[in-house]
Amino acid sequence: MRIHIQIKLFATFLDKLPADADHFPVRTGMTVVKLMDLIGIDPKEAKLVFINGRKAEPTATLREGDRIGLFPPVGGG
């Protein structure tokens, strides 16, 4: 069975954003880690994970309509 989520990527992850990111199909029971693997992001590179605007663990299971935000480490000075 499939559900649909929305994917938001930031900074250096932007080049991994799928064309259908606003209505991205995934299998029921998929975790954020599996999603990252699917779209080509090394889970070790994701510094922050948000689901529906709240900080989440990469092991969280995705649900229909979730909005996923993934942030790489951000440098600065």
N, C-alpha and C positions, 0 to 999 in steps of 0.2 A: 504494500500500500504506500502511496505517496502523500506527502504534505508539502506545503509551500511556505518558504520563509523569505525574509528580506535580508540581504547581505550589505553591510557598509564596511568598506576598508579604508584605511587612512595611511598617509605618508608613503613609505616605500612599498606598502602592500597594494597600492592602487592599480598597479599593472596586472594584478591577479584577479581583478573584479570581473566576474562573468557577465556576459551581455544581458542575461536574464536575471540579474541580481535583485531586482525589485519583486520578482515572483519566481524564486529559484526552487525547483523541485528536489526534494530529498526523500529518502526512505524513512518510514516511521521508525522511531527508535534511534535515529542517528544522533551522535554526540557532536559537540563542537570540534573535538579533536579529529573525528572522522571527516567532518566538513572541511577542516583545514587541509587534511590530506587530499581530499577530493579536488579542491581548487588550487592546490599547489603551494600551500604555505606550510613550512616546517613548523610544527607545533611549538618547538623550542624557541622560535623567533617571535611568537606572540606574547607581548608583555602584558597587555590588558585585553580582557574579554568582557563584553557587555551583552546582555540579553534583555531586550525591552527597556534599555536605559539603566539597567542595574548591573553592577559588577557580578560576574559569574565565573565559575570554575570551568576549565576546558572539558571536564568530564560530564558537564550538564547535558541532559537529553533535550533535543529540540522538539518544539511543539508547533502545530499549525499556526501560522501568522506571526511567529517570533521574528523580531528584528535583531540581527546579530551584528555587533560592532567589534572589529578586530584592530588592535593598535600594535605596531612594532615598538621596540625601545626607541625613545626619542632623545637625541643628543642636543646639546646646547651649551651655552656658556654665558 
